Amino acid sequence: MKIPSRATVTVIAGMWLAIGLTSSAYAQTEKGRAVTRASGTFEVMLTPQGSDDKAEGATLGRMSIDKEFRGDLEGTSKGEMLTAATDVKDSAGYVAIERVAGSLSGRKGSFALQHSGTMTRGTPQLTITVVPDSGSGELAGLSGRMTIQIADGKHSYELEYTLPRAASPR
């Protein structure tokens, strides 16, 4: 049996970033609030942590995530990713959590993103969701989903989100 190497696990995890697929079935309104779209670019650095856990059936890996967002979302994120690479070509899975801090369309705060991805013999499925009630500061109450894409080596994102109406000044 061929055990995937650390490099293979890293490549597989990066495949989801490159493919950037996610569920597009996000409603245009959520609980009566209009969905807003934010877009821009980001840079990502994945750093393998520790050694891979090699076993029959799947090789487990762990990576740290560091991102810098530009555009409607200005800020940075830090997170952790767990991967499972199989001995079947192009089949793998990953989960990740990252905490984003900065400003979203001018509103400052932080929130968490949850990733869940599978690759079945080259067919990807990826969902990135704002963790419910993870928003802080002016981003309290944030909900939404993110998609990512890579074109010509450049990473981009689109975040479809809702936020409670900002309090009007008196």
Residue pairs with C-beta under 8 A, 6 or more apart in sequence:
1 56
1 87
2 87
3 54
3 59
3 87
4 12
4 52
4 59
4 85
4 86
4 87
5 52
6 48
6 51
6 52
6 61
8 59
8 85
9 48
9 52
9 59
9 61
9 83
9 85
9 92
10 46
10 48
10 61
10 63
12 83
12 85
12 90
12 92
12 94
12 119
13 46
13 61
13 63
13 81
13 83
13 92
13 94
14 46
15 92
15 119
15 124
16 94
16 115
16 117
16 119
16 124
16 126
17 44
17 148
17 150
17 155
18 150
19 124
19 126
19 150
20 126
20 147
20 148
20 149
20 150
21 124
21 125
21 126
21 147
22 126
22 127
22 128
22 145
22 146
22 147
22 148
23 127
23 145
24 147
26 35
26 144
26 145
26 160
27 35
28 34
28 35
29 35
29 162
30 143
30 162
31 162
33 162
33 163
33 164
33 165
34 162
35 144
35 160
35 161
35 162
36 105
36 160
36 161
36 162
36 163
37 158
37 159
37 160
37 161
38 71
38 72
38 73
38 104
38 105
38 157
38 158
38 159
38 161
39 71
39 72
39 156
39 157
39 158
39 159
40 69
40 70
40 71
40 72
40 73
40 74
40 156
40 157
41 69
41 70
41 71
41 154
41 155
41 156
41 157
42 67
42 68
42 69
42 70
42 148
42 155
42 156
42 157
43 67
43 68
43 155
44 65
44 66
44 67
44 155
45 65
45 66
45 67
46 63
46 64
46 65
46 81
47 63
47 64
47 66
48 61
48 62
48 63
49 62
49 63
49 64
49 80
50 62
52 59
52 60
52 61
53 59
53 60
53 61
57 86
57 87
58 84
58 85
58 86
58 87
59 84
59 85
59 86
60 82
60 83
60 84
61 82
61 83
61 84
61 85
62 80
62 81
62 82
62 83
63 80
63 81
63 83
64 78
64 79
64 80
64 81
65 77
65 78
65 79
65 80
65 81
65 96
65 98
66 76
66 77
66 78
67 76
67 77
67 79
67 98
67 100
68 75
68 76
69 75
69 76
69 77
69 100
69 102
69 157
71 157
72 104
72 105
72 159
73 100
73 102
73 103
73 104
73 105
73 157
73 159
74 102
74 103
75 100
75 101
75 102
75 103
76 100
76 101
76 102
77 98
77 99
77 100
77 101
77 113
78 98
78 99
79 96
79 97
79 98
79 99
79 113
80 96
80 97
80 98
81 94
81 95
81 96
81 115
82 94
82 95
82 96
83 92
83 93
83 94
84 92
84 93
84 94
85 92
86 92
88 121
89 121
89 122
90 119
90 121
90 122
91 119
91 120
91 121
92 118
92 119
93 117
93 118
93 119
94 115
94 116
94 117
95 114
95 115
95 116
95 117
96 113
96 114
96 115
97 112
97 113
97 114
97 115
97 131
98 112
98 113
98 115
99 110
99 111
99 112
100 110
100 111
100 112
100 113
101 109
101 110
102 108
102 110
103 109
104 139
104 142
104 159
104 161
104 163
107 137
107 138
107 139
107 163
107 166
108 137
108 138
108 139
109 135
109 136
109 137
109 138
109 139
109 140
109 142
110 134
110 135
110 136
110 137
110 139
111 130
111 131
111 134
111 135
111 136
111 139
111 142
112 130
112 131
112 134
113 128
113 129
113 130
113 131
113 146
114 128
114 129
114 130
114 131
115 126
115 127
115 128
116 126
116 127
117 124
117 125
117 126
117 127
118 124
118 125
119 125
126 148
127 145
128 145
128 146
128 147
128 148
129 144
129 145
129 146
130 142
130 143
130 144
130 145
130 146
130 161
132 143
134 142
135 141
135 142
135 163
138 166
139 163
140 164
141 163
141 164
142 161
142 162
142 163
143 161
143 162
144 159
144 160
144 161
144 162
145 159
145 160
145 161
146 157
146 158
146 159
146 160
147 157
147 158
148 155
148 156
148 157
149 155
149 156
149 157
150 156
